[in-house]
């Protein structure tokens, strides 16, 4: 099965490849893997005022996994944290025209987004300002 | 979790093969290879698992002789060469059965594939078979991949000090990981024995069921770690040799 043009494009020109410092303020890091094929994906977001201002990824795996995470970082930029949580793997499948055997790559990307968001939220909750602490204690 | 009754899963595999109909004369067949009435070859049942097919108990240490013997004997029963003069229906069944047989043999012969297959078979009775992701291993892999990227980028002048330094570091990493692969394999085979002991001894108490689930989960975890390690080892080999 040949890769779709969009997959090839993301593979040849990956968007937002790289990484942030994990400890940096507002950075959320998600590292996930697919036990079936052994692919490993790292996806990071940088959040300011509840909006994702930047996103980066590093994926070691097949073309579809690289394309899925590359696309994910494109979509993440400009979204609020809540909006980002709603990205579904099926949208990635559609956009990239992934064949059935590669659907798990899009699932991996969705998992990575969720993991990055969770990491960000956890950091935001434990770090800092009195109001935030009060707000999260109330919930 | 041990309070959950799981008896249905356990007993189902001792139930006789579901009854079905001969594809040719519609008389009753019940897992036989040939119809009792019209003597046409019958397709292997979809419910037939590879262990049963090969006359083996559902254990992870298998009797290789039984596997070989059953494989050869069934191959003689179903081989397409023996159906060259038969009608299309029988040719088709012989081909299908032979394909199943070959896959069953290959799967059970290889210990890793055997374990993966057993986990799939038993997965229905195990909740939460998905293992927890090995976060430390991921970190390690990402770091190694960074070094690999740097090394690959040195394409031309790998004879530089940095190039030599990286190469020897990566070769050391590779040796370490290969040792770990061996350890993972040894741990997996250890679990084989735990599984077999539980299978042989057990009445289907809730306790043994949950012990079995734990063994399956541990095997699943070892197998996925093995996959991650194998990938990075392959990358290391490709880049440094």
HADDOCK unambig.tbl for C-alpha pairs under 7 A between the chains (distance, minus, plus):
assign (segid A and resid 35 and name CA) (segid B and resid 224 and name CA) 4.61 0.50 0.50
assign (segid A and resid 35 and name CA) (segid B and resid 227 and name CA) 6.69 0.50 0.50
assign (segid A and resid 36 and name CA) (segid B and resid 224 and name CA) 6.82 0.50 0.50
assign (segid A and resid 37 and name CA) (segid B and resid 227 and name CA) 6.79 0.50 0.50
assign (segid A and resid 38 and name CA) (segid B and resid 227 and name CA) 5.14 0.50 0.50
assign (segid A and resid 38 and name CA) (segid B and resid 228 and name CA) 4.45 0.50 0.50
assign (segid A and resid 38 and name CA) (segid B and resid 231 and name CA) 6.36 0.50 0.50
assign (segid A and resid 40 and name CA) (segid B and resid 138 and name CA) 6.96 0.50 0.50
